[in-house]
């Protein structure tokens, strides 16, 4: 996925007034930009970098789900 695609998804979430989706996408975009700055590719963010960050978020969310008690 590209950074532009993430940004367009966030804009669509804002238009639909979906605050939760917008907040998550905004957080992911911020993280992608920070990682891009660290790797000196801020102006040209490769898809692999975006995919790397998305995979990290997926693992983090899966860990949260797995550690959450069943009664929640």
Legacy VTK file of the C-alpha trace (Angstrom):
# vtk DataFile Version 3.0
C-alpha trace
ASCII
DATASET POLYDATA
POINTS 72 float
0.000 0.000 0.000
1.237 3.479 -0.731
1.312 6.489 1.546
-0.972 8.331 -0.876
-3.543 5.528 -0.628
-3.459 5.748 3.180
-3.947 9.502 3.005
-6.889 9.169 0.617
-8.464 6.574 2.940
-8.074 9.012 5.841
-9.723 11.797 3.832
-12.600 9.464 2.987
-12.986 8.595 6.681
-13.148 12.322 7.509
-15.823 12.862 4.860
-17.824 9.950 6.287
-17.361 11.369 9.825
-15.796 8.106 10.984
-13.624 9.454 13.793
-12.220 6.090 14.914
-11.045 5.075 11.435
-9.612 8.542 10.844
-7.680 8.425 14.125
-6.190 5.008 13.357
-5.185 5.988 9.837
-3.707 9.255 11.073
-1.628 7.378 13.635
-0.369 4.943 10.998
0.503 7.771 8.593
2.438 9.576 11.332
4.394 6.413 12.096
5.172 5.838 8.416
6.453 9.397 8.097
8.637 9.054 11.213
10.151 5.795 9.957
10.726 7.373 6.539
12.578 10.278 8.163
14.726 7.816 10.135
15.596 5.953 6.930
16.249 9.172 4.967
13.507 8.614 2.403
10.952 11.194 3.487
10.240 12.564 0.012
9.930 9.186 -1.658
8.366 6.662 0.734
8.526 3.145 -0.761
5.597 0.756 -0.529
7.743 -1.744 1.338
8.197 0.737 4.167
4.453 1.319 4.428
3.826 -2.431 4.374
6.430 -2.899 7.090
4.672 -0.411 9.373
1.252 -1.935 8.633
2.562 -5.393 9.505
3.956 -4.029 12.778
0.559 -2.547 13.647
-1.198 -5.787 12.722
1.058 -7.783 15.056
0.544 -5.263 17.856
-3.250 -5.397 17.538
-3.210 -9.210 17.383
-1.182 -9.313 20.612
-3.735 -7.019 22.270
-6.576 -9.280 21.171
-4.768 -12.426 22.311
-3.952 -11.048 25.764
-7.388 -9.594 26.377
-9.604 -11.613 28.753
-12.370 -13.597 27.086
-15.139 -11.821 29.005
-14.400 -8.436 27.389
LINES 1 73
72 0 1 2 3 4 5 6 7 8 9 10 11 12 13 14 15 16 17 18 19 20 21 22 23 24 25 26 27 28 29 30 31 32 33 34 35 36 37 38 39 40 41 42 43 44 45 46 47 48 49 50 51 52 53 54 55 56 57 58 59 60 61 62 63 64 65 66 67 68 69 70 71
